[in-house]
Amino acid sequence: MIALSCALAGVARADTGPAPCRSFSIAIPQGRLGATLCAPASATTVLVLMAGSNYNGTYWDFAYQPQIYNFREAMNRAGYATLVVDRLGNGSSSHPPALTLNAANTSEPLHDIVRSLRHGLAGAAPFARVVTAGHSLSSGTSVMEASKYHDVDAVVLTGYSHALNVAETLGVISTYHRAVDDPVFAGSGLDAGYLTTRPGTRMHDFFAPGDADPAVVARDERTKEVFSLTEYPDSLLSTLPGMSSEIDVPVLIVDGSLDRLSCGAGYSACTSSATLRAEEAPYFAPAARLQTFVLPGSGHSVNLARNTGMYQNVVLSWLNSTVGH
């Protein structure tokens, strides 16, 4: 299976119009997860979308120039249903003590969500096919869930690779501070274990020069999210050899060519889609039918790059060829 190329960016989209959406919460042992289901009438495939640390559901459902940046709407217009779920500890989900959080707190409920979607979650019609799509930290969660439960039909991993740049990751972590000390979360009542990015650091951490609309970066700052460092250790296990090789359904990996976290030293793993596939293929079984795509010029947050439409089209082409509507 060859790596996906930029040529797929011209794939035609079947526009089904706006999808009806409804928000609700899902009970889990640690509290509740906030979720929004948007389902075109004909959809039989649903994507479960979870954001990584520093983000909530707005990462997938971005309100500024949604015709460009809103991944959720792009999938709905093409006939796919979406379930945007906030991780435990962020967005509209419960905020337990920060130091009790870990990736397993999300991967176990993710399994229950997948199972419920097949039988009718929150009164919705059952879906025939379920695809999990993660970003960064929640890509690790998706690997954990798919490798353990074998209950999904396909997996999309963004801002993820086994070539994790540890030095750059530590550099990003150094920009974090207590959320209670940040203007965005003033008066929130969060415990001191919740962290967020310091004002003005997100451009360097998650975007690439020349590939970010200043208005997008400004809105990203206003909608940034909290998280706990205790979520990282077990999630990062997914970037070590072994776990991902247990996934037995199609996998698509998407990274920006200038992702300082996921592309290895000097961005060497992301010089092209083919290079990324060559780097990642040893970590996946043949059943994963691994495909990869590198979004040119993008940083870590591929959903918010100026050319994010290329990546959206690649995902749609891959979905159409692997699972269908």
N, C-alpha and C positions, 0 to 999 in steps of 0.2 A: 504494500500500500504506500503510495507516494505521499509526500507532504502536500498540504493544500497550498496553492499559490495565489498571488494577487489577481490572477485572471478570473477567479471566482467572484471578484467584487462586482461584476456586472450581472449577477444572477437576477432574474426577474422576480419580483415580489407580487403575490396575489393579495390585493388589498381587500380585506373583509370588512373594513370600517371599524369604528370604535367597538371595543368589547365591553360588555357589562361587568362591573367590578363590585365586589363587596368585601368589607373588612370584618374580621372577627378575631377571637383569641382561641388558642389551643392549649388546653390544660396539660401540664407536664408535672412530674414530681417536684421540681424546684419552683414552680409558679405557673406562668402562662407565657406563651409565645404569640406576639402580634403577627397577623398574617392578612394578606389581601389576595383574593382570588379573582382573576380576570379571565373570562372564558368565552371566546366566540362560540356561537350556537353549534357549529359543526365540529368543534375540536374534540378529538379523542386522545390527543397527546398533551401532557402538561409538563412544563418546566418548573422545577422548584428552585427558586433563585435566592441565594443567601450571600450577603456581603461579608467582607473580611473585617479585621480590626480597623478602627478609625471610621467605619462606615455603617450605615443602617440601610433600610430598604430604599432610601432615596437614591442610592447608587444605581440601582436597576430602574428606578422610576423617576428619573431626573426631570424636574419641572421646567428648567430653562431650555428654550428651543428644543422641545421634545421631539420634533420631527428629525432632529439630528442625534440628540444624546440619549433619548429614552429607549433603552433596550427592551423594556417590558412592552411598550407600545409597538415596537418593530416586530416582536414575536407575535403579538395579538393580531396585528394587521395582516400577517402572513398566515393566520389560521391556527396558531398554537395558543393554548391556554397557558397562563402563568400563575404561580403561587409565590408571591414575594413574602419571605419570612424573616423577621428580625431575630438575630441570635439572642439567646438569654443574656441579659445584662445590657441591652441597648435598644434604642428606638422605643416602640410601643410594647416591648416585652418586659417581663418582670426584672427587677434589679436586686438580686440577692446580694449578700455580702461579697464584695469583689474577689476576695481571696478564695472563695468556694468555687469559682468558675474554672472550667477547663473545656477542652474541645469535646470530650466525651459527653458533657452536658448538652451539647448540640447534636452530636452524631447519633446518640440513642433516640432522642425525639424525632430526628430526621427519618430514621427507620420507621417509626410509628406513623409519621406523616405520609411516607411513601405507601405504606400498607393501607392507610385510610383513604388515600386518593383513589386507589383501585376499587374501593368498596363504597365510596361516596362520602367525602369529607365535609362535615358541617352541612349536610343536606344536599350537597352538589351531586350531580350525576357521576357515576364511576368513570374513571379514565382507563382506557385500554393500555396506554403506555405512559411511563413516568421517567423523566430525565432530570437528573440533578445537575445544577450549574452553580459553581462556587467561584469566589474571587479570593485570592491570597489565603488568609487564614481559613476561610470556609471551603476553599479547594481542598485543603488538608482534611477537613471534616468530611467532604464528599468521598475522598479516597478511603477514609476510615470506614464509612458506612457501606460503600459499595464492595469493599474487599471482605467485609465481615458478613454481610447479610445477602449479597447476591440477589437483590430484589428490584433493581432498576434496569431500565432498558438501554440506557446510555449515560455517559458522564461528560460534562464540559468542565474543564479546569482552566481558569484564567489567573494571571499573575502567579503562576506556579511552575516549578521545575525541580528536578533533583540537583540542579547546579546552583543551589542557593548560595548567594554571596554573603558569607557570614560577616565579613568586615563592614560591608555596606548596611546589612541588617542592623548591626550594632550601632552604626552611625545614625540610622533612622530612630532607633530606640532612644538614643541620647537626646532627641528632640522632644520627648514626651515629658509631661508634667502632670501634677494632680489636676483632675478635672474641676475640683472645687475652687482652684485658683485661676480658672480660665473664664474670661468674660462670657463665653457662650453658655456656660453652665452655672453661672452665678445664681445662688439661691435654689439650686436644684435639690439640695438635701442628700446628694450622693455621698457614700462613704469615701474616705480618703484613699482607698485602694483603687478606685477607678481613675484611669489615666486618659489623656487625650494629647493631641499634638499641640505644641506651642504656636501661638498666633504667628502667621507668616512663614511657617516651615513647610507647608504642604506642597507648595510649588516645587521645591527642590526634592522632596521625598517621593512624590507620587506622579509628577508630570515631567515632561521633557521640554526644554527650551524650543520655542517655535511651534509646538504642537499643542498649545493650550490657549484657549480663549480666556483673557483676563476676567471676563464676566463669569465664566465657568469656575475658575479658581476661587473667585470671591464668594460665589454661592456655595462651593464646596466647603469653604471655611465656615460659613454660617450654618451648614447642615452637618458638620463633622460629628463624630460619635465618640463615645467612651468605650473602654474595654479594660481588661485586667491582664497583666503580664502572665498570670497563671494559666491563661488560655493557650499560651505558646508552646510549652514543652511537649505535650502529647500530640498537638497538631503537627509540630515539626518532625515528629517521627515518620510522617507520611513522605518526607523528602529523603528518607534513608532507603537503601536498597531493601526490597522484600515486600513491603505492604502492597504497593501498587501492582505487583505481579500477580496478585490474587484477583484482580478485576477481570471479569469474563464477559464484558459487554463493550461495545465501541466507545472509544475515548477520543475526545478532541482537546488538545492543549493550545491555548492562545496566550502569547506574551508580546509585550511591546519590545521593539528592537533596542530601546534605551531604558529598559527596566533595570534599575540599579540593584534590585533585590533578587530577581529570578534569572538573570542572564549570565551569571558567573563573572569572573574577573574580566574586565575589558569588554563586557557584553558578548563574549566569545560564543556563548551558546545560542545567541539570537541573531547571528549575521544573516540568516535566511530561514525560511520555513523548513527547508531540507536539512539545514544544520541543526535546528532544534529537534527535528525528528531523529536524526542520527544520535544526538545526545541522549534523548529520552527512550528510544526503542529498547535498549537493554533492560529497562526497568519494568517493562510491560510484557504480558503474555501475548502470543499470537491472537488469542480471542479478543483482545482489546482493539485489534485492527487500527492501531494508533494513527491518528492524523494530527498534524500540527499547523499552526499559522502564526507568523510573526507580523505584527502590525507595524509598518515602517514609521520610524520617528516617534513612536509612542513611549511614554513612561509606564509606570506600574499600573495606573488606573486606565485601562484600555477603554472602558465605557465612556470616559470623558475626554478622550483625545479628539482633536479636530476631525480626523479622518476615521472616526469610529464606525461610520457606515460600512467601510470595507470589512471590518470584523463582523458586524451584524450580518452582512450578506454571506460571509463564509460560514457562520453558524447555521444560517437558514439552509444553505446548500447542503451542508453536512447533515442536518436534521432530515431534510427531504430525502436524502439518499440512504439514511440508516434506519429511521423510525417512521417517518411520514406523519401526517396530521392526525 
